[in-house]
Amino acid sequence: MPELIKKEKKKETVKEDEIDKYSININDIIVEIRIIAREDKPVPQYIASITNISDTTKLILEKIRQEFVTRIDVEEMEKLEEKKITDIRTRFHNEIRKLIRRYFPRTDEKTTTMLINYLIEENLGFGKIEILLRDINLEEIVINNHVESVWIYHRRHGWCQTNIRIPTEARIRHYSTMIGRDVGKEITTLNPLMDAHLTTGDRVNATLMPISTKGNTITIRKFAADPWTITKFMKAGTISLEAAAFLWLAIQNELSILVTGGTGSGKTSTLNAVSNFFPPNQRIISIEDTRELTLPSNLHWVPMETRLANPEGKGGVTMLDLVINSLRMRPDRIIVGEIRRKKEAEVLLEAAITGHSVYGTFHANNAEEVIMRMSNPPIDIPKQMLSALGLILVQNRNRRTGKRRTLQIAEILPSGDSNVIMQLNAKKDLLEKKNESVTTMETLELYTGMTREEIEFDLKQKMQILKWMISRNVEEVDEVGEVMAKYYLGRLKLE
């Protein structure tokens, strides 16, 4: 008995530290988010709580919800066409309004609308998952099954466990079906795997039991509503001032760059950040499976997306289709979301050889691995052709600390081998110079006519501008684009 009391006492005195706190407004529903570190938990806890709806009101709303569900076949409604769904949502809106008026006769119009939105989201939307979808601080939302809490990957705190659970496996499957239906895809027992995306651009992967043995899963990689810029990268310590200036010089002079790294290392975010350096008087074509890039609005930019085939196997538009088509659109710069196949790599390298600047992402953990993977099957590009790419920018995420850093900046020599110019000193958390640049400097001298001294002076000027941008908090994508436009037009004055 004393032992039981002892254990209970220990449970009561678990130490908690609040490490972050903020609020989200979802259709006038105020959700408070608290990130808590607990002694008895290995990861931070993400606690979401609705603050402007009392517990008593929630109980009454649950009663309304149950009464509402008995009147309407929600699952049958989800199978209908989009126009009919819109009509039925309007009818639901009116039905719920009547119920709220009965239970809450004295509520004003604003509160009534808020309660209607809450109930509609609980019944026809993603329920509490909507809170996570609206939190701009999250990168990933993971549902593993109905038993475990939902997990999230937070920009500042890494992996966290939430206080949100999905009530049943059937509900998880229902969410997957909703997502698939909106993009013309199906997930069934016969087709238990699905790649899709939400209308917001968030990427979704779903699996059904028994393929995922613990339960049905949904993994959502969120579209960055607040895109990364080069200033934010420098402020976060992801890239150094010297490295950013060097990349700016390379992009200004139309050198091609391949951004590489492992899963979750920030390849697309880095591609977005270095795209800030594009001049506004050039035509940019971007090609992605799902739109993730956000470039400054003053750029001459044409974003394009692939399209999956319909269930009959028709109407699909591949990455290769778009890459080949882009060459007929008079591009100055071509951005490819991810290079995966031999044909894509071949066409892009041909484009680079014929004078286009090419930028893309590729899965590889360091510069040497890039050369090895590119020059061996299945991609199997001759090493000598790789020199057309110019630079390799390697990103890395430390899974223990969650920090993302530029690991290497390397140039590709005429032989196809890599020469690492800058490399991260992990112990000091500094990007240090490793080797002298050979090919890049020679290329710049040849095409700009500048001497080494003039190139060094230009780099110092760029560093000065970047420092000024940091000090003035010029960090939103259009603000950075405006500074770059002024620089290229010779109108930039540092105050």
N, C-alpha and C positions, 0 to 999 in steps of 0.2 A: 504493500500500500504506500509507504513512504516514497518508494521508487516512482510510482505513478504520479504522485504529487510533485515530485522533483521534475519529472519530464514535462508536466503541464505548466509548471512555473517557468521552465526554460522557454517553452513555446510563447508564453505571454511576454517575455522580455527580449524578443528578437529585435535587434537594433535596425532601425531604418534611417536612411539618409536621403533627403530629397535633393536630386542633382539637377533637375530642370523642371520648369513649369510654364505652361502657356495655354492659350484658349483658341478654339476654332468655332467659327460661326457657320452653321449649316442651316440655311433657310430659317434664320432667327432662333434656331436651337443652339444654345451656348454649351459647348463641350469643353470641360477643363481636362487638360492633359498633364499628368505628373509622371516624371521618370524617377523611380525610386531604386536605390541600391539597398538590398537586404542581406543580412549576414547569412541567412539560410538558403540564399538563391545564388547560383553561379553567374547569372546574367542580370542586367537591370530589368526592372518591371515597369511596363508601360501601362499606366492606369488612366482609363478614359471614363469620365463621369459627366452626365448631363446636369448642369447646375440650375437651369431655369425651369425645370419640371420637377416638382416635389415627388417623393416616394408615393404619397397618397394619390396624386394625380396619375402617376404611372400605373397604379393598381386599377384605377377607373378606366384608363386608356386600354389596359389589357382586357378588361371586361368588354369594352366597345369593340376591340379587335376581334374577340371571340364571337361576338354577336354579328359582326360584319362578315366574318369567314363563313358562318352558317348560312348566310344569304347568298354568297357568291362562290362559284367554283374557280378559285384563283389559278390552279394548275391548268384547267381547261382554257382559261383566258390567255395563258402564256403561249398557247399553241396557235393563236390567231395571227392574222396578218397585222403589219404595223399600223395601218390606218384604223383598223377595227380596235386595236389595243388603245390607240389614242382616244377614240370615242368612248371606250369602256372606262378608261382612266378618268375621263370627265364625269361619267356617271358615278364612278366610285367616289370621286371628290364630293359630289352632291349628296350621296348616301351617307358618307362619313360626317359631312357637315350637319345633317339632320340629327345623327346620333350624338354629336358633340353638343349641339344646341339643347338636346334633351338632358344630358348629364351635366353640362356646364352652361346654364341659361344666362349667366351674367358676364360671360367673357366678351371682350371687345373683338373687333374684326382681325386685328393683328395677331392676337393670341390664338384665335380660332384657326387662322391660316397656318400658324406654326404647328398647332396640334394635328391638323389635317395632314401636313407634310410629314410629320413624325409617323403617323399611322400608315400613310401610303408607302413610305419607305420601308416600314416594318413588314408590310404585306406584299408589296409588288416590287420593291427594290432589293438592295443588298443588306438591309437591316443595319446592324452595328458595323458591318464592314465598310459602310459608306463613310463613317468617321475616319477610318484609316485611309480611304481613297482621297478624302479631302485634306488630309494632313500633308502639307508640302514638304515637311521635314523627312518623310519616309521615302525610301528607295525601293523596298521590296515588302510585299505582304504574302505570308505563307500560311495556308490552311493545310494541316497534315491529316486531320480526321476530326470527328466530332467530340472525341474524348479529350484531346489536348487543347490547350489555349492556342489562339492564333499567334503566330510569331511575326515580327516585323524587323526590317533592317533600317535603323535610324541614321540619318546623315552624321549626327554628332556622337551617338552612343553605341553604334554598331547593332548587333543582334539583341533584341529585347523580347521578353515574353509579355503578352498583353493580358488584360482581365476579360477579354472577349472570347466567347466560345460559340461554336455553331451547334444548335440543339440536336440535330440528327444528321446521319449520313445522307438521307433523302434530301435535306435542305442543301447540302454541299453540291449534290448532283443537280439539283434544281438551279442553283446559281450557274453551274457550268453550262447547262442547257440554255439558260437565258443569254449568256455571253455568246455562245455559239450561234444561236438563232439570229442575233443582231448582225453577224457578219457572214451569214449563210453557211455555217458549218454545223456539223452534228457530232455529238459524243454519245455513244451507245455501248451496250455490252459487246457488240461486234467490233466497234471502233472506239476502244476505251482511252485513246490518247488524242489530245487536241491542242493545237497551237492556234491562238486567235489574238484579237486585240479589242479593247474597249473603244467606244467612240471618242474617248479622251486621248487615245493614242497609247494607253498603258498596254504592255504586252502580257498575254495570259497563256499559261500552260496548265492543262487539267488532265488528271488521270482518274480512272475508276477502279474500284475493287473488281476482281482479285489481283489486277496488275500491280496496284499499290496495296500491299498485303495488310497494312494497318487501317486503311480506310481510303475514301475518296480524297483527292488533293486538288488544291488550286494554288498556283504560284503567280503572283502579279508583280511584274517589274514596272514601276511607275514612270510615266513620262515626266521629264523635268519641267514643271511649270515655271520654275525660276532658273533659267539656263545658266550653266557655268560660263564665265568669261575669263579672260587671261588675268584680269585684276583679282578676281575671286581666287583663282588658282594660286597667285603669288601670296595673297593675304593668308590663305590656308596653309602655306608652306609646301604645297604640292609641287611647285616648280620654283627655281631660283630666278632672280632678276637677270642674271647673266644668260641663263638658258633661254628665257623668254625673249631677250633681245636678239640672241643668235637665231632663234626660230623665225622671228620677225624679219630679220635680214634675209634668211633663206626663202621665206614665202614671198617677200617683196620682189625678189629676183627669180621667182618662178621655179624654184627647186621642188621636186615632188617629195612627199613625206608619207611614210607608212607608220601608223600608230599601232603599237602592239602591246600585248600583256595578257595576263590570265583572266579568267572569268571574274567580273566584278572589280577589275583593277581601275576602271574609269576610262576605257578607251574612247567611247563615244563622247563623254564629257570633255576629254582632252581634244578630240577632233573639233568639237564645238568651240573650245577656247582658242585654239590656234587659227580657226577660221575667222576670228576677229581681225586678223592681219590682212585679209584680202582687200585689194583696192576696189573702189566703187565703180570704176570704169571698165570692169571686165565681167563677162557672162559666166555665171557659175551654175552648173547642173549638179544636183545631189540625187543620189539613188539609194533608197533604203527599203528594207522589208516592211518596217513600220516607222513612220516619221518620228524621229527623235531629235534631229538637229534643229536649232533655232538660230538663224543668222541675223545680223543687223538688217533692219528694214530698208536701209538706204542702198543695199547691195542689189546688183542685177542678178537675182537668184531665182532659179526654177527648181523647186523640189519635186521629186518623182518617187512613187512607191510601187513596189511589185504587187501583183494580185494573184491570189490563189485560184486554182481551177475550181469550177463548181462541182457538185456531186457526180455529174456526168463526165467530168474530166475536161471540160471546155472553158475557154475564156481566161486561162492562166497567163500571166505576164511575168516572166522571170527576171532576175537580176541581169543575166546575160542579154536578154532582149533589150532592156533599158540602157545598158552600157553601149551596145552596138548602136541603138537609136540616138543616144546622146551625141555621138560623134557626127551625126548629121544636123545637129542643132547649133553649130558654130560655138562650141564652148571654149572658154579660155582656161577654165578650171573644172575638173571633174572630181566629185566626192562620192566615194562608194562606202556605204555603211559597213559592210563586212565582206572581205574577199574569202571565199570558201573553196572555189573549184578552179580547176586548171584553165578552163576556157575564159573565165572572168579575169584571171591573172594575166593570161596571154593578151587579151584584148586591151586591158589597161596598160600593160607594158608597151604594146604597140602604140597606144595613144601617147604615152610618155616619150617614146622614141621619136614620134612625129611632131613633137613640139607642144603637146598639151601638158599642163601641170596636173598631176594626179594625187589625190589624197584618199586614204582608206584605212580601215582597221583590219587586224589580222591576229589570230590566236597564236602567240608564242611568248615565252617568258624572258627571253633576252635576245640581243642582236645576233649572236652566233646561232641560236635556235631558229631565228627568222630565215637566215641563209640556208640552213640545213633543211628546214621544212619546205621552203620555196623551191629548192633545187633537187629535191628527191620526190619520188612518187608519194601521193597521187598527183601533186601539182606539177612537179618535174619540169621546172623552167630552167634553161641553160644559165649557169652562174653568171656568164658575161652579160646576159640581158638584164640582170638585176641592178646593174649600176645605173640604169635609167631612172631608178626610184630616188636616188640622191641620198635621203636621210631616213634613218630608223629612229623612232621615238618610243622608248619602252616605258610602260607604266606598271606600277606594282602596288598591290595592297597587302599590308602586313595584317594577317588574319588575327593576330594576337591583340594588336592595338587598334586595328581598324583604320590606320592611317594610309592614305594613298599618296604615293610619291613618284616622281619621275626617276626611274632607275638608271636609264642610260640614254644618251644621245649619240648615235653612231652614224658614220657615213659609209657608203658602199663604194669600195675601190673598183677600178676598171676590171680587176680579176674576178669580181663578184664577192670577195671577202669583205668582212666588216672591220672598220677601224673605230673603236669607241673613243669619242672625244671627251664626253663628260660621263661620270658614273657616281652613283649615290654611295656615300660613306654612311652605312646604316648605323654605326655606333655614334657618329657625330650628327646624324640626320642632316647631312650637307651634300649637295651635288657638287662634286669636285672635278677639276680638269684632270683627265687621264692621259690623253695623247694629243699631239698637235694635229690640227686638221690638215689634210693633204688635198684630197680631191675637191672638197667644198671651196676652199680658198682659191685653188687654181681655177675653178669654174667661175667664181665671182670675179677674179682678176680678168679672165678672158672676156666675159660678157659685159662687165660694167666699165672696164678700163681703169678701175681704182687700184691703187697700190695697197700693200698690206697695211701701211700706216693709215691710209685713208679709210680702209675697211674697219680698222680698230677704232678710229675716231667716230665713224658712223655708228658702231656698236655702243660707244659711250653716250652718244646723243640719244639713241633709242632707250638706253637704260635711264637716262635723265627724264625722258618723257614718261616711261613706265613708273618711275618713282613719283612723279608729279600726279599721275592718275591714281596711285595708291593714296597719296596724301589728300587728294580732293575727293576720294570715294567715288571715282568714276568707274562703276562696276556693273551697271545694268547693260544688257547687250546693245541697245540702241545708243546709249551714251558712249560706249566704247567705239561703236561704229562711226559716230559723229567725229570723235577725236581722230580716228584713222583717216576719215575722209578729208579733214582739214590738213592733216599731215601730208597726204599724197598730193593735195592741191597747193601745198606751200603756204597755207594760211594759219597754221597752228602757232599760237603765241602762248607761252607759259607765263601765267600771271604771277 
